[in-house]
Amino acid sequence: MFGFDDKNFGCYAEYKAIDENKMIEKVPANITLRQAAVSLEGAHYALFYIYQIPKSKNTKVFVNGATGAIGSAGVQLLRAKGYYVEASSTTKHIETVKKLGADKVVDWQKNNISVEASQCDVYFDSVGKSTFKEARKILKPGGLYMSSELGRFGQNPILSLANPLQRIVTKRNIMFPIPKTRKKESSTIAEYLKLGKFKPLIDREYDMNSIPEAFNYVESGKKIGNVVVKISDT
């Protein structure tokens, strides 16, 4: 079994008791336990945001930060649901993002996103490093801006609350969804894993004795995808 529970703080351990009706699924036969361990955290956040996108044909979604845990899952899940996906990446990881399924990748280290990216219907900032002001440059009128983080000066939830007023001026929408830990997301992700439409991006693996090193690496900002903590050799 594999699952995700973010309701309580705790520690690293080999076993955890969790309600079978919560976010827990059987490991598909075609993935490893290592992959299963990192399949739900970033992906369930991404999928929750994807569920907020208005359903329409030919919707273009721009994913800012496509190499993070949320962004790398987001690109794959968006493609699995039939969206046209553009994404940003560092020069080093352009090919990685292409392999995730992005239709077009913009190298933000060499190019200006507002110039190189296509006009999109949805701008999904999966790392919280953009602003609505920047996103507006490529958002079509009536488009939607979403971010997984508070944003500069905590502006995203505030702008979201003010959306009924601000959209009169900008002709664009802002949403700051609060992700929930639901069976709906985990069941969908398990199915996409089984079908081969989603594969979690894994960067490095650390053993239990190296957890401080793992945290230092994650906090360095150099991580792509997910970092695995290996409990034992069995």
C-alpha positions as a Markdown table, in Angstrom:
| # | Residue | x | y | z |
|---|---|---|---|---|
| 1 | Met | 0.0 | 0.0 | 0.0 |
| 2 | Phe | 1.0 | 3.6 | -0.4 |
| 3 | Gly | -0.6 | 6.8 | 0.8 |
| 4 | Phe | -0.3 | 10.4 | 2.1 |
| 5 | Asp | -1.3 | 12.0 | 5.3 |
| 6 | Asp | -0.5 | 15.7 | 6.1 |
| 7 | Lys | -2.9 | 16.2 | 9.0 |
| 8 | Asn | -0.3 | 15.7 | 11.8 |
| 9 | Phe | 3.4 | 16.4 | 12.3 |
| 10 | Gly | 5.5 | 13.4 | 13.2 |
| 11 | Cys | 8.8 | 11.7 | 12.3 |
| 12 | Tyr | 10.2 | 9.2 | 9.8 |
| 13 | Ala | 9.2 | 5.6 | 10.5 |
| 14 | Glu | 8.7 | 2.3 | 8.8 |
| 15 | Tyr | 5.0 | 1.9 | 9.5 |
| 16 | Lys | 2.0 | 4.1 | 10.0 |
| 17 | Ala | -1.6 | 3.3 | 10.7 |
| 18 | Ile | -4.1 | 5.1 | 8.4 |
| 19 | Asp | -7.8 | 4.8 | 7.8 |
| 20 | Glu | -8.5 | 2.7 | 4.7 |
| 21 | Asn | -11.1 | 5.3 | 3.5 |
| 22 | Lys | -8.4 | 8.1 | 3.5 |
| 23 | Met | -5.7 | 8.7 | 0.9 |
| 24 | Ile | -4.3 | 5.2 | 0.7 |
| 25 | Glu | -4.1 | 2.9 | -2.4 |
| 26 | Lys | -2.7 | -0.4 | -3.5 |
| 27 | Val | 0.6 | -0.2 | -5.3 |
| 28 | Pro | 0.1 | -0.8 | -9.0 |
| 29 | Ala | 2.2 | -3.8 | -10.3 |
| 30 | Asn | 4.0 | -1.7 | -12.8 |
| 31 | Ile | 5.7 | 0.7 | -10.4 |
| 32 | Thr | 8.3 | 0.2 | -7.6 |
| 33 | Leu | 7.8 | 0.9 | -3.9 |
| 34 | Arg | 10.3 | 3.7 | -4.3 |
| 35 | Gln | 8.1 | 5.4 | -7.0 |
| 36 | Ala | 4.9 | 4.7 | -5.0 |
| 37 | Ala | 6.4 | 6.4 | -1.9 |
| 38 | Val | 6.6 | 9.8 | -3.7 |
| 39 | Ser | 3.5 | 9.5 | -6.0 |
| 40 | Leu | 0.9 | 11.3 | -3.9 |
| 41 | Glu | 2.3 | 14.4 | -2.2 |
| 42 | Gly | 3.1 | 16.7 | -5.2 |
| 43 | Ala | 0.7 | 14.9 | -7.5 |
| 44 | His | -2.4 | 15.3 | -5.2 |
| 45 | Tyr | -1.7 | 19.0 | -4.9 |
| 46 | Ala | -1.4 | 19.4 | -8.7 |
| 47 | Leu | -4.5 | 17.4 | -9.4 |
| 48 | Phe | -6.6 | 19.4 | -6.9 |
| 49 | Tyr | -5.6 | 22.5 | -8.8 |
| 50 | Ile | -6.3 | 20.9 | -12.1 |
| 51 | Tyr | -9.8 | 20.2 | -10.9 |
| 52 | Gln | -10.4 | 23.9 | -10.6 |
| 53 | Ile | -9.7 | 24.6 | -14.3 |
| 54 | Pro | -13.0 | 25.3 | -16.3 |
| 55 | Lys | -13.6 | 22.5 | -18.7 |
| 56 | Ser | -13.5 | 23.6 | -22.3 |
| 57 | Lys | -11.9 | 22.5 | -25.6 |
| 58 | Asn | -8.4 | 23.5 | -26.6 |
| 59 | Thr | -7.5 | 24.9 | -23.2 |
| 60 | Lys | -3.8 | 25.9 | -22.9 |
| 61 | Val | -2.1 | 25.7 | -19.6 |
| 62 | Phe | 1.2 | 27.2 | -18.7 |
| 63 | Val | 3.0 | 25.6 | -15.7 |
| 64 | Asn | 5.6 | 27.7 | -14.0 |
| 65 | Gly | 8.3 | 25.6 | -12.3 |
| 66 | Ala | 7.8 | 22.2 | -14.1 |
| 67 | Thr | 10.7 | 20.4 | -12.4 |
| 68 | Gly | 9.3 | 20.6 | -8.8 |
| 69 | Ala | 7.3 | 17.9 | -7.2 |
| 70 | Ile | 4.0 | 19.7 | -7.9 |
| 71 | Gly | 5.0 | 21.0 | -11.3 |
| 72 | Ser | 6.5 | 17.7 | -12.7 |
| 73 | Ala | 3.3 | 15.9 | -11.6 |
| 74 | Gly | 1.1 | 18.7 | -13.0 |
| 75 | Val | 2.6 | 18.6 | -16.5 |
| 76 | Gln | 1.9 | 14.8 | -16.7 |
| 77 | Leu | -1.6 | 15.0 | -15.2 |
| 78 | Leu | -2.6 | 17.9 | -17.4 |
| 79 | Arg | -1.4 | 15.9 | -20.5 |
| 80 | Ala | -3.2 | 12.8 | -19.2 |
| 81 | Lys | -6.4 | 14.9 | -19.1 |
| 82 | Gly | -5.9 | 16.2 | -22.6 |
| 83 | Tyr | -4.7 | 19.8 | -22.0 |
| 84 | Tyr | -2.1 | 21.6 | -24.2 |
| 85 | Val | 0.8 | 22.2 | -21.8 |
| 86 | Glu | 3.6 | 24.8 | -21.9 |
| 87 | Ala | 6.1 | 24.9 | -19.1 |
| 88 | Ser | 9.1 | 26.8 | -17.8 |
| 89 | Ser | 12.4 | 25.2 | -16.9 |
| 90 | Thr | 16.1 | 25.9 | -16.3 |
| 91 | Thr | 18.5 | 25.3 | -19.2 |
| 92 | Lys | 19.8 | 22.2 | -17.5 |
| 93 | His | 16.4 | 20.4 | -17.3 |
| 94 | Ile | 14.8 | 21.3 | -20.6 |
| 95 | Glu | 14.9 | 17.7 | -21.9 |
| 96 | Thr | 13.5 | 16.4 | -18.6 |
| 97 | Val | 10.5 | 18.6 | -18.9 |
| 98 | Lys | 10.0 | 17.6 | -22.5 |
| 99 | Lys | 10.0 | 13.9 | -21.4 |
| 100 | Leu | 7.3 | 14.7 | -18.9 |
| 101 | Gly | 5.1 | 15.6 | -21.8 |
| 102 | Ala | 5.1 | 19.4 | -22.2 |
| 103 | Asp | 4.2 | 20.5 | -25.7 |
| 104 | Lys | 6.5 | 23.5 | -25.4 |
| 105 | Val | 9.2 | 24.3 | -22.8 |
| 106 | Val | 10.5 | 27.9 | -22.2 |
| 107 | Asp | 14.0 | 28.3 | -20.8 |
| 108 | Trp | 13.5 | 31.1 | -18.3 |
| 109 | Gln | 17.2 | 31.5 | -17.8 |
| 110 | Lys | 17.8 | 32.4 | -21.4 |
| 111 | Asn | 14.4 | 33.8 | -22.5 |
| 112 | Asn | 11.7 | 36.1 | -21.2 |
| 113 | Ile | 8.6 | 34.0 | -20.4 |
| 114 | Ser | 6.2 | 36.8 | -21.3 |
| 115 | Val | 7.8 | 37.0 | -24.8 |
| 116 | Glu | 8.4 | 33.3 | -25.5 |
| 117 | Ala | 5.3 | 31.6 | -24.0 |
| 118 | Ser | 2.1 | 31.4 | -26.0 |
| 119 | Gln | -1.1 | 33.1 | -24.8 |
| 120 | Cys | -2.7 | 30.7 | -22.3 |
| 121 | Asp | -6.0 | 30.1 | -20.7 |
| 122 | Val | -4.5 | 29.1 | -17.4 |
| 123 | Tyr | -1.3 | 30.1 | -15.6 |
| 124 | Phe | -0.4 | 27.6 | -12.9 |
| 125 | Asp | 2.5 | 28.7 | -10.8 |
| 126 | Ser | 3.5 | 25.5 | -9.0 |
| 127 | Val | 6.5 | 27.1 | -7.2 |
| 128 | Gly | 5.0 | 30.4 | -6.2 |
| 129 | Lys | 7.9 | 32.4 | -7.8 |
| 130 | Ser | 5.8 | 34.5 | -10.3 |
| 131 | Thr | 3.2 | 37.2 | -9.7 |
| 132 | Phe | -0.2 | 37.8 | -11.2 |
| 133 | Lys | 1.3 | 40.9 | -12.8 |
| 134 | Glu | 3.8 | 38.8 | -14.7 |
| 135 | Ala | 1.3 | 36.1 | -15.5 |
| 136 | Arg | -1.2 | 38.6 | -17.0 |
| 137 | Lys | 1.3 | 39.2 | -19.9 |
| 138 | Ile | 0.5 | 35.8 | -21.3 |
| 139 | Leu | -3.0 | 35.2 | -19.9 |
| 140 | Lys | -5.8 | 35.6 | -22.3 |
| 141 | Pro | -8.8 | 37.8 | -21.3 |
| 142 | Gly | -11.0 | 35.6 | -19.1 |
| 143 | Gly | -8.0 | 33.5 | -18.2 |
| 144 | Leu | -7.2 | 32.0 | -14.7 |
| 145 | Tyr | -4.1 | 32.5 | -12.5 |
| 146 | Met | -3.4 | 30.0 | -9.8 |
| 147 | Ser | -0.5 | 29.6 | -7.5 |
| 148 | Ser | 0.5 | 26.9 | -5.0 |
| 149 | Glu | 2.2 | 29.4 | -2.7 |
| 150 | Leu | 1.3 | 32.7 | -1.0 |
| 151 | Gly | 3.4 | 34.7 | -3.4 |
| 152 | Arg | 5.3 | 37.9 | -2.8 |
| 153 | Phe | 4.2 | 39.7 | 0.3 |
| 154 | Gly | 1.4 | 37.0 | 0.7 |
| 155 | Gln | -0.5 | 38.6 | -2.2 |
| 156 | Asn | -2.1 | 35.6 | -3.8 |
| 157 | Pro | -4.8 | 34.8 | -1.2 |
| 158 | Ile | -5.6 | 38.5 | -0.9 |
| 159 | Leu | -6.0 | 38.9 | -4.6 |
| 160 | Ser | -8.1 | 35.8 | -4.8 |
| 161 | Leu | -10.5 | 37.2 | -2.2 |
| 162 | Ala | -10.6 | 40.5 | -4.2 |
| 163 | Asn | -11.2 | 38.6 | -7.5 |
| 164 | Pro | -14.8 | 39.8 | -8.1 |
| 165 | Leu | -13.5 | 43.4 | -8.1 |
| 166 | Gln | -10.1 | 43.0 | -9.6 |
| 167 | Arg | -11.3 | 41.0 | -12.6 |
| 168 | Ile | -13.4 | 44.0 | -13.7 |
| 169 | Val | -10.2 | 45.9 | -14.3 |
| 170 | Thr | -7.8 | 43.1 | -15.4 |
| 171 | Lys | -10.4 | 40.9 | -17.3 |
| 172 | Arg | -8.7 | 37.9 | -15.7 |
| 173 | Asn | -9.3 | 35.7 | -12.7 |
| 174 | Ile | -7.2 | 34.8 | -9.7 |
| 175 | Met | -7.8 | 31.7 | -7.6 |
| 176 | Phe | -6.0 | 30.4 | -4.5 |
| 177 | Pro | -7.4 | 27.0 | -3.8 |
| 178 | Ile | -6.7 | 25.3 | -0.5 |
| 179 | Pro | -5.8 | 21.7 | -1.3 |
| 180 | Lys | -7.6 | 18.9 | 0.5 |
| 181 | Thr | -6.5 | 15.4 | 1.3 |
| 182 | Arg | -9.1 | 13.4 | -0.5 |
| 183 | Lys | -9.6 | 9.8 | -1.7 |
| 184 | Lys | -10.7 | 11.3 | -5.1 |
| 185 | Glu | -7.2 | 12.5 | -5.9 |
| 186 | Ser | -5.4 | 9.4 | -4.7 |
| 187 | Ser | -7.6 | 7.0 | -6.7 |
| 188 | Thr | -7.2 | 9.0 | -9.9 |
| 189 | Ile | -3.4 | 9.1 | -9.4 |
| 190 | Ala | -3.3 | 5.4 | -8.7 |
| 191 | Glu | -5.1 | 4.8 | -12.0 |
| 192 | Tyr | -2.8 | 7.0 | -14.0 |
| 193 | Leu | 0.2 | 5.2 | -12.5 |
| 194 | Lys | -1.3 | 1.9 | -13.6 |
| 195 | Leu | -1.9 | 3.2 | -17.1 |
| 196 | Gly | 1.6 | 4.6 | -17.3 |
| 197 | Lys | 0.3 | 8.2 | -17.8 |
| 198 | Phe | 2.1 | 9.4 | -14.6 |
| 199 | Lys | 5.5 | 8.6 | -13.3 |
| 200 | Pro | 6.9 | 10.6 | -10.3 |
| 201 | Leu | 10.1 | 12.4 | -11.0 |
| 202 | Ile | 12.8 | 11.3 | -8.5 |
| 203 | Asp | 16.0 | 13.3 | -7.9 |
| 204 | Arg | 17.9 | 11.6 | -5.1 |
| 205 | Glu | 17.6 | 8.9 | -2.4 |
| 206 | Tyr | 18.9 | 9.1 | 1.2 |
| 207 | Asp | 19.1 | 6.6 | 4.0 |
| 208 | Met | 17.7 | 7.3 | 7.5 |
| 209 | Asn | 21.1 | 8.4 | 8.8 |
| 210 | Ser | 21.3 | 11.1 | 6.2 |
| 211 | Ile | 18.0 | 12.8 | 6.7 |
| 212 | Pro | 19.7 | 16.1 | 7.8 |
| 213 | Glu | 21.6 | 16.0 | 4.5 |
| 214 | Ala | 18.4 | 15.4 | 2.6 |
| 215 | Phe | 16.7 | 18.4 | 4.2 |
| 216 | Asn | 19.7 | 20.6 | 3.4 |
| 217 | Tyr | 19.6 | 19.5 | -0.2 |
| 218 | Val | 15.8 | 20.1 | -0.5 |
| 219 | Glu | 16.2 | 23.6 | 1.1 |
| 220 | Ser | 19.1 | 24.4 | -1.3 |
| 221 | Gly | 16.6 | 25.0 | -4.1 |
| 222 | Lys | 18.4 | 22.6 | -6.4 |
| 223 | Lys | 16.0 | 19.7 | -6.1 |
| 224 | Ile | 14.0 | 18.5 | -9.0 |
| 225 | Gly | 10.9 | 16.3 | -8.4 |
| 226 | Asn | 11.1 | 14.3 | -5.2 |
| 227 | Val | 13.6 | 13.2 | -2.7 |
| 228 | Val | 13.3 | 9.6 | -1.3 |
| 229 | Val | 14.2 | 8.6 | 2.3 |
| 230 | Lys | 15.0 | 4.9 | 2.3 |
| 231 | Ile | 13.9 | 3.2 | 5.5 |
| 232 | Ser | 15.7 | -0.1 | 5.2 |
| 233 | Asp | 17.3 | -2.5 | 2.8 |
| 234 | Thr | 14.4 | -4.9 | 2.9 |
